[in-house]
Amino acid sequence: MTSTTDAATGRPTARPVLQVGDRVFVNLTRGAGVLLLVVLAGVAVFLIAEAVPALIAPSDELPGGLTLIAYIAPLVFGTILSAAIALVVATPLGVGVALFISHYAPLRIAQPLAYLVDLLAAVPSIVYGLWGAAVLGPASVGLATWLNEWFGWLPFFAGPVSATGRTMLVAGLVLAVMILPIITAVSREVFRQTPKLHEEAALALGATRWEMIRMAVLPFGRSGVISGAMLGLGRALGETMAVAIVLSVSGGVTLNLISSGNPSTIAANIALQFPESSGLAVNTLIASGLVLFVITLLVNAAARAIVNRRREFSGAN
């Protein structure tokens, strides 16, 4: 024990002496945190430095003779649109699967189902892309035709329907399957941590199982569901090969989800264009990567802000 002086009272206070193992652990964790910040800063500096030539270059020297904003804007739109479709589809499905595993399914079914859902995260993205292009795409043509026939007055289903099924809708569905394990795993673990006292109290007051889940489980796990959804969104924003294989790209900005004219995404465009690019074209691609980097940081910051607003609800108050 070592003694220090309390600033408020002026009295000596005892401070425990850290053992060698404790000091090593503290220094390792501190170093890991600093290393993470250094790597993040290094990535940001690299992207900014390599993007500067594209930022200051005249538009006639950039790919397609477009301004940098005109080049990147459709890619940003396609990235956000595909990720939004994936999030809208995967979030309620993931929460439903998590609730079934944690509160409805018998143990002999819940454990294998949980393992099976988690196993989806181990499938390579290129396999999802091949599945989407070869199986899901052709199978979606009938659905796309039905959507165009009954909901063609909406800009999302205006058509004409793609004959191959390689559309933004299919790309979004493939991304939804890819992020489903993330959302399900995080939500499942949060739901399992709901205080049993709250669940038993709701049931004792006459609530049905669904009412108990709605009043006790979902409020407790709301921040976890948001965190899982944001993690899934982060993967959907940066997904490359699956989107590159599935999507039939024609450029431009359109809300039509079932036609063959689709905007590309930033990550897929970089993967497809980088091998044949050189000089200023590479700087332009890196500039688009910088935009994706900023979008990802903003999404994570928004998720952190939402979770912090829910922090005061601990489940015990």
N, C-alpha and C positions, 0 to 999 in steps of 0.2 A: 504494500500500500504506500502511496505517496500522498503528501498533503499539499493542498492549494488553498488559497484564501478566497472566500466568498465575497464577491463585489458588493453585495447588498448589506451583509451583516458584518463583514470584516473578520469573520470567524474562520478558522482553518477547517477545511473539508477534506475527507478522505477520497482518493481516487484509486480504483483498482489498477494494478500493474498488469498489462497485457502479457500473456505468455508468448513464447516464440512462435508457436503455431498460430495464435490469434493474430500476431503482427504480420505474419506471412500471408494469412488469409485476407486481412484487411488491405494489405498492399496489392495483392493480386486482384482483388475485386476493384480497387481504385484504378489500378492500371488497365483493367479490362474496360472500365467505363471511359477512361481517357483515350484508349486506343480506338474505341468505337467512334468517339467524337472526331478523332484525327482522321480516321478512314472516311467518315462522312464529309468532313471538310475537304479532304483530298479529292474526293469524287466531284464535289461542287466546284472546286478550283479548276480541275481538269476540264469539266464540261464548259465552264465559262470561258476559259482560255482558248479552247478549241472552237467555241461558237463565235468568238469575236470577229474572225474574218468574214463569216457569213452575215453577221449583223451590220458590218460597215460596207459590204460589197454592194455595187449597183445591181439592180434587179436583172438587167440583161445578162449578167454573168452567172446568175443562179439557175438551178435546174428548171427547165421549162420557160425561162424568161420571166418568171413570176417574182413578185416581192416575197420576202421571207414570211410575212404574215399571210399572204395569199397561199403560200405553199404549205404552211403548218396548220392553218385554220381547219381545212377539211380533215386532216389527220387527228386533230384534237377532238373535232366533232365525232368522228368515227370511234375514237377511243372511249369517249364518255358514253356514247350511245350503246355500244356493245356491252360495256361494263354495267350500265344502268339496266339493260335487259336482264343480264345475268343476276344482278342483285335483286331485282323485283321478283324473279322466278325462284331463286335459290333461298332467299331469306325466309319466307313463310314455309317453304317445304322443309328447310333445315330445322326450323323451330318445331314444326310438327313431328318430324322424325325424332328430334331430341326429347320431346315430351313423351312420345310413345315409348322410347327406350327407357326413360327414367321413371315414368309413372304409370304406364299402362301394360307394357309387355311383361309376361312372366320371365323370371330370371333365366330360364333355359333358352328363351328366345332372345332376350335383350342382349346378353353377352355376345352370341354369334353375330347378331345384327350390328352391334356396335363395332365389332372387329371388321365386318364386311364394309361398313360405311367408311371407317378409317382407312381401309385398304384402297379405297378409291383415290386417296391422296398420293399413293405410291405409283399410280399409273403414269407413265411419261406423257407429256403434253402432246407429243407427235402422234401417239396412239389415239388420243382423243380427236386430234385433227383428222386422221385417216378414217376413224369411225364416223365423224360428222360428215365428211365429204362423200364417203362410200355408202353409208347406211342411213344416217339421219337425214341428210340432204334429199335424196330421192324419196324417202318416206314422207317428207314434209310437203311435197308438191300438192298432194290432195288437200291437206289442211290449208295450204296457202291459197289454193283455188277456192275453197269454201269461204275463207276469210275475205277474199276479193269479191266474191259473189254477194255476200251478205253485209260486209262492212267496207266495201270499196269506197264509200263516201268519206271515210277517214283517210287522212294522208298516209297513215302507217300501212294501209293495205290497198293502196290505189292501183297497184299493178303497173305494167303487165307482169304476170306471174313468171318467175324464172323456171325454165324447163329442167334445170339441173338441181335446183334446191340449194345452191351455194349462195345463200343470202345472209343479210345481217341478222335476220331472225334466227337462223340455224346457228350462226356464230355465237349469238347471245345465249342460246340454249346449251351449246357445248361448254361455254364458259360457266354457265350455271351449274352444270354437272361437275365441273372441275373445282368450283369453290364450295360446293355443297358439303364435303367432308370437314372443311374448316369451320363453317358456321355451325354444323351439327355438333362437332366435338366440343367447341367452346360453350355452346348453349347447354349441351348435356351435362357438362361438369358443373356449370353454374346452377342449373336446376336441381342437381343432386345435393347442393349445399344449402338448399332452403331449410331453415330451421324446422325440425319435425314438430316442435311445439305449435308453430303457426298452422301447419297442415292439420294436425290433430284438433286444434281449436276450431278451425273452420268446419271440419267434418262433425265435430261435437255439436256445433250450432245448427246442424241440419243441412249444410251445404252439400251439393252433389260433388262428385269428383271434379267435374269441369269447373264448377263454381269455386272449388278450393284452389284449383290451378289458376283460375282467372284472378282471384283475390289475394292469393298468397305466393304462388310460385312465380307467375309472370312479373309482378312488381319487383320481387326480390332479384330476378334474373335479368331485368331490363338492361342494365348497364353491360352485362356479359353478352347479351344478344347483340347489342350495338357494337361492342368490341369485335365479336366474331364477324359481324357483317362488314365492318370496316377492314378487317384483315382479308376477308374474301374479296372485297372491292379492290384492295391493293394488288392482289394477285391478278384479278381480271384486267385491271388497267395495264399491267405489264406483261400480259401473256403474249407470246410471239408466234410459235410454230402452229398451234392449233388454229389461230385466226388466219395465219398466212395460207394454210392449206384449205380451209373451208371457204373463205371469202372470195367471191368473184369481184375484183376491184375495178372500178371505172373512174374513180375520182369524183370530185364534186361533193356538195352537201345536199342530202336528201333524207327525209323522214320515212321514205318508203322502205319497208322491211322485207318485202317479198319479191322484189324485182332483182334483175341481174346487175343493176347499176348501184354500187355500194361504195361509200368512202372507206379507205383503208384506216388502220390504226397506226399510231406512232411506232410501236414496237414491231409490228409486222412489216411496215414500210422500211424500217431500218434493216431488218433481217433480209428482205428481198433485194434492196438496192445497194447495200454496203459492198458486197463482193465485186460489183462492177463499177464502183464509184472511185473517184480520185480527185485530189485537189480540193477545190471549193465545194464540190458536191459532198465530200466527206464532212466538211465543216458544217454544211447545211443539215446533214443527217444528225450530227452531234448537237446542233442547235435545237432540233426537234426533240432529241433525247433530254436536253436541258429542260424543255417545257414539260416533258413527262415527269422528270425529277421533281419539278416544282409542284405539279399537280398532285403527285403522291405525297409530298410533304404537307400540302394543304389538307388533303384528305385525312392524314394521320393527326394533324393538329385539330381539325374539326372533331374527329372521333374522341380525342383526348379531352376537348372542352365539354363534349356531351357527357362523357363518363364522369368527369369531375363534378358536373352539376348534379349527378345522381349519387355522389359519394356519401352525402349525408344520410341516405337511406341505407342502413346497415342490416336491416332485417330483424333488428332487435328493438326497434323503437316504434 
